[in-house]
Amino acid sequence: MMNAMSKRPTNWVRALLVGTALSAAAAMLPTGEARADMATDIEALKSENAELREMVKNLTQDMKIMQKTVAKATEAVAAPKVPPKMASSGNENVALAISGHANRMLFYANDGDQSQIFNADNKVSSSRLNVTGKGKIDDDLSAGATIEVELNSNRSSSVTIRQETENNSGASLTERKSEVFLESKRFGKLSLGQGSVATDGVAESDLSGTSVITASSLGQDMGSSLLFRLAGTATSSGRTVGNMFDNFDASRLDRIRYDSPDLMGFVLSASYADADINDFALRFNKEFRGYKVLAAAGYDDSTNQATGVSTINGSAAVKAPFGTSLQGTYGERDFETLARDNATFWYVKLGHEFAALLPFGTTAFSIDYGRSDDQALNDSEGDWVNFAAVQTIKKAATELYFNIGRYSVDIPATPTDDILIAGVGARVKF
């Protein structure tokens, strides 16, 4: 009984305390009008918050647009604007490549009697246009075609002292290449049509960086039509620079040509041209511990022609990692149908290419020497010495060049004056 009595007051007290707390809480709650005002404030805050979020979103988008604009402006300042590529093939399965260059110079010559300055096309690397289309047959085999023409108005190989107008015999577009080809990484390349025969270029391995203005072909390209004068007179000796200096390098003919795949740097080539002309060449291109090595050798059999000859020639060049290069060329021609001694030619070039002498491209210098024997006639001799400098402007695909040289010959019973040459010009590629 006592226990029951003692529990009842306790429960009553608890109930009283709970009721008091609820009353106090009810008193603290806002009235209906206050609650309405609070709801209005909350809705206003929500609306302001949404507006702020929208403003932040818009500001973020504006910042991204500004960043892209600044980036484009920075790129435009850092590099010149390059025009869009416009050329495209008429066949969607064929990739089209258009390339070429213009190569113009001021060429000076002095034959001991008179001198003259010519506005000439540099025949060492004549102005030209190349169009090549190529399509894939499968993952390994491709087929293509190349058409290349040159336009060398007043070319440096044709100018003559006392000419009063430009020598424009080659001013119209002249065919260099018109060929089709099949190319395979596994089996090599087969070419048919007008193009380089197998031995074209074997006498001109060059790593000096100055081949745009001076090469072993200098005597055929720079002033080759200039006449040697009899010493101290204006009388012609009847011999030109081109008669006396030939590196015996081949050129381009209508032919069929095969080039093997690259095997450890070696490529074997063979071609057959009209008039029963055939030739063979072996080339090598490799780098060993930073040293670049380029070499080629060839044999040309043209003995079935009216003035048949056979020729062997070759060249090699090596370039050190620090930029110094050395080149050598040798050639010999056998005049099969003439009572002539074999003609010979040899050539050396020492060069150096500075990678960063100037900020916009490499700078190269070279000095070369060429020697010929029995080329124009038995017991004739000739030599030349030439200095060249070339500055590249990489971003403009341009080479600026200068050269100065001297041709000297010894013709039996015909003393002659030396011929001095010099040139300055530019080649711009595209």
KADA-V399583 format. One record per pair of residues at least 12 apart in sequence whose C-alpha atoms are under 7 Angstrom apart, sorted by the first residue. I is the first residue (numbers start at 0). J is the second residue. Records with the same first field share a line. If there is no record, write none. Layout:
I=J ; J
This chain:
92=134
93=132 ; 133 ; 134
94=132 ; 133 ; 134
95=131 ; 132 ; 133
96=130 ; 131 ; 132
97=129 ; 130 ; 131
98=128 ; 129 ; 130 ; 429
99=127 ; 128 ; 129 ; 428 ; 429
100=126 ; 127 ; 128 ; 426 ; 427 ; 428 ; 429
101=126 ; 127 ; 426 ; 427 ; 428
102=120 ; 121 ; 125 ; 126 ; 425 ; 426 ; 427
103=119 ; 120 ; 121 ; 424 ; 425 ; 426
104=118 ; 119 ; 120 ; 121 ; 422 ; 423 ; 424 ; 425
105=117 ; 118 ; 119 ; 422 ; 423 ; 424
106=118 ; 119 ; 421 ; 422 ; 423
107=420 ; 421 ; 422
108=419 ; 420 ; 421
109=418 ; 419 ; 420
110=227 ; 228 ; 416 ; 417 ; 418 ; 419
111=416 ; 417 ; 418
112=232 ; 233
114=160
115=160
119=152 ; 153 ; 154 ; 155
120=151 ; 152 ; 153 ; 154 ; 155
121=154 ; 155
122=154 ; 155 ; 156 ; 220 ; 221
123=211 ; 212 ; 213 ; 220
124=211
125=149 ; 151
126=149 ; 150 ; 151
127=148 ; 149 ; 150
128=147 ; 148 ; 149
129=146 ; 147 ; 148
130=145 ; 146 ; 147
131=144 ; 145 ; 146
132=144 ; 145
139=183 ; 184
140=182 ; 183
141=181 ; 182 ; 183
142=180 ; 181 ; 182
143=179 ; 180 ; 181
144=178 ; 179 ; 180
145=176 ; 177 ; 178 ; 179
146=176 ; 177 ; 178
147=174 ; 175 ; 176 ; 177
148=172 ; 173 ; 174 ; 175 ; 176
149=172 ; 173 ; 174 ; 175
150=169 ; 170 ; 171 ; 172 ; 173
151=169 ; 170
152=166 ; 167 ; 169 ; 170
153=165 ; 166 ; 167
155=220 ; 221 ; 222
156=219 ; 220 ; 221 ; 222 ; 223 ; 224
157=222 ; 223 ; 224
158=222 ; 224
159=224 ; 225
160=225
175=194
176=193 ; 194
177=192 ; 193 ; 194
178=190 ; 191 ; 192 ; 193 ; 194
179=191 ; 192
184=260
185=260
186=259 ; 260
187=258 ; 259 ; 260
188=257 ; 258 ; 259
189=256 ; 257 ; 258
190=255 ; 256 ; 257
191=254 ; 255 ; 256
192=253 ; 254 ; 255
193=251 ; 252 ; 253 ; 254
194=251 ; 252 ; 253
195=250 ; 251 ; 252
196=250 ; 251 ; 252 ; 254 ; 256 ; 270
197=256 ; 268 ; 269 ; 270 ; 278 ; 279 ; 280
198=249 ; 278 ; 279 ; 280 ; 297
199=248 ; 249 ; 250
200=248 ; 249
201=248 ; 295 ; 296 ; 297 ; 313 ; 314
202=246 ; 248 ; 312 ; 313 ; 314 ; 328
203=215 ; 314
204=293 ; 294 ; 314 ; 315 ; 316
205=316 ; 326
206=316 ; 317 ; 318 ; 324
207=324 ; 350 ; 351 ; 352 ; 365
208=352 ; 363
209=363 ; 364 ; 365 ; 387 ; 388 ; 389
212=400
213=387
215=246 ; 346
216=245 ; 246
218=240 ; 241 ; 244 ; 245
219=241 ; 244 ; 245
222=240
223=239 ; 240 ; 241
224=239 ; 240 ; 241
225=239 ; 240
226=238 ; 239 ; 240
227=239 ; 415 ; 416 ; 418
228=415 ; 416
229=413 ; 414 ; 415 ; 416
230=414 ; 415 ; 416
242=375
243=371 ; 374 ; 375 ; 381
244=371
246=330 ; 344
247=330
252=272
253=272 ; 273
254=270 ; 271 ; 272 ; 273
255=270 ; 271 ; 272
256=269 ; 270 ; 271
257=269 ; 270
264=283 ; 284 ; 285
265=282 ; 283 ; 284
266=281 ; 282 ; 283
267=280 ; 281 ; 282
268=280 ; 281
274=304
275=303
276=300 ; 301
277=299 ; 300 ; 301
278=298 ; 299 ; 300
279=297 ; 298 ; 299
280=296 ; 297 ; 298
281=295 ; 296 ; 297
282=294 ; 295 ; 296
283=295
289=319 ; 320
290=317 ; 318 ; 319 ; 320
291=317 ; 318 ; 319
292=316 ; 317 ; 318
293=315 ; 316 ; 317
294=314 ; 315 ; 316
295=313 ; 314 ; 315
296=312 ; 313 ; 314
297=311 ; 312 ; 313
298=310 ; 311 ; 312
299=311
302=335
306=336
307=334 ; 335 ; 336
308=332 ; 333 ; 334 ; 335
309=332 ; 333 ; 334
310=331 ; 332 ; 333
311=330 ; 331 ; 332
312=329 ; 330 ; 331
313=328 ; 329 ; 330
314=327 ; 328 ; 329
315=327 ; 328
322=351 ; 352 ; 353
323=350 ; 351 ; 352
324=349 ; 350 ; 351
325=348 ; 349 ; 350
326=347 ; 348 ; 349
327=346 ; 347 ; 348
328=345 ; 346 ; 347
329=344 ; 345 ; 346
330=343 ; 344 ; 345
331=343 ; 344
339=377
340=373 ; 377
341=373
342=372 ; 373 ; 374
343=371 ; 372 ; 373
344=370 ; 371 ; 372
345=369 ; 370 ; 371
346=368 ; 369 ; 370
347=367 ; 368 ; 369
348=365 ; 366 ; 367 ; 368
349=365 ; 366 ; 367
350=364 ; 365 ; 366
351=363 ; 364 ; 365
352=364
359=392 ; 393
360=390 ; 391 ; 392 ; 393
361=390 ; 391
362=389 ; 390 ; 391
363=388 ; 389 ; 390
364=387 ; 388 ; 389
365=386 ; 387 ; 388
366=385 ; 386 ; 387
367=384 ; 385 ; 386
368=383 ; 384 ; 385
369=382 ; 383 ; 384
370=382 ; 383
378=411
379=409 ; 410 ; 411
380=408 ; 409 ; 410
381=407 ; 408 ; 409
382=406 ; 407 ; 408
383=405 ; 406 ; 407
384=404 ; 405
385=402 ; 403 ; 404 ; 405
386=402 ; 403 ; 404
387=401 ; 402 ; 403
388=400 ; 401 ; 402
389=401
396=427 ; 428
397=425 ; 426 ; 427 ; 428
398=425 ; 426 ; 427
399=424 ; 425 ; 426
400=423 ; 424 ; 425
401=422 ; 423 ; 424
402=421 ; 422 ; 423
403=420 ; 421 ; 422
404=419 ; 420 ; 421
405=417 ; 418 ; 419 ; 420
406=418 ; 419
